[in-house]
């Protein structure tokens, strides 16, 4: 079992502030690739509980017309920052694309700060619940430092200076701004249908129910979704915890998932081969 913690030992040998990019890559690419992917999906989903955010998304029509492309654009642009570093040539190019897309719309600074905060704390909360081990203090601080630096490069102002202050901002923002709205329901339904579309057609009704079973009561209320049966919610949580127990028994991952020749997605076959970050979001 000692071998299982080889990457954690490497992480804890690094400085969580100075080496935050390396720590985040190790945690995301070696230790919890599946968990980070699912947690970041639900982090974005969570932001649609804010009527100001969902209304803007509804006006663009992107979720109605190209939900998979929008998902892939966001995921790949963020992966460019993680895999290559936010100050690498590809990282800077990805940031220019992100900033250009956001610059087309009137998005408030607090909304931008809130979305940034979900990228930090939703994966932490997910892994605390469903990961094969809890995140270490180094990993938590590294995630905070990573997105704080990304946020600065996106021109987001007044990002709290400590892990605890930014967590408090997120909690307070949700308490003040989560509210039921027709646009929440519209974008929420598009998102649930997108997640379900990744499964074979016969399984999609069950997949939709499974997604709803993982939403907490404030999210269900803001989306206007009916609470799923308690038995379904309990089963979904038990299944994820069962997966964690199984993963705990596996040997450590020798190769980072970032070392694959393609970053799997449905819109850009073989990415990044033949693509630049500037190709994302085009059209």
Number of C-alpha atoms within 10 A of each C-alpha: 10 8 10 15 14 15 18 19 12 11 23 14 12 14 14 23 16 11 16 23 22 19 28 24 24 21 24 22 20 19 25 20 17 13 20 21 14 14 23 19 18 20 21 18 19 23 21 26 28 24 21 19 19 21 17 15 18 16 11 11 12 15 21 16 11 11 18 19 19 15 20 18 22 14 16 21 21 17 18 22 22 20 20 16 18 23 15 13 12 19 22 18 19 25 24 16 20 20 14 13 12 13 10 8 10 8 13 12 14 15 17 18 21 22 18 23 24 22 20 25 21 20 25 22 14 18 20 14 15 21 24 21 16 15 18 15 10 22 24 21 19 27 25 27 23 23 22 23 14 20 19 12 15 16 11 18 12 11 21 15 11 12 17 11 12 21 18 12 17 19 13 12 16 17 11 10 14 21 18 19 18 15 22 29 21 19 25 24 17 16 24 18 17 18 17 20 16 13 13 9 11 8 12 18 13 12 20 18 18 19 18 20 22 17 19 12 13 16 24 21 18 22 27 18 17 10 15 16 11 10 9 15 20 12 13 18 16 13 13 16 16 14 14 18 15 11 16 15 11 10 13 17 14 9 10 15 19 18 10 9 11 14 19 14 16 13 14 19 13 14 17 15 11 9 12 13 23 15 13 20 17 10 4
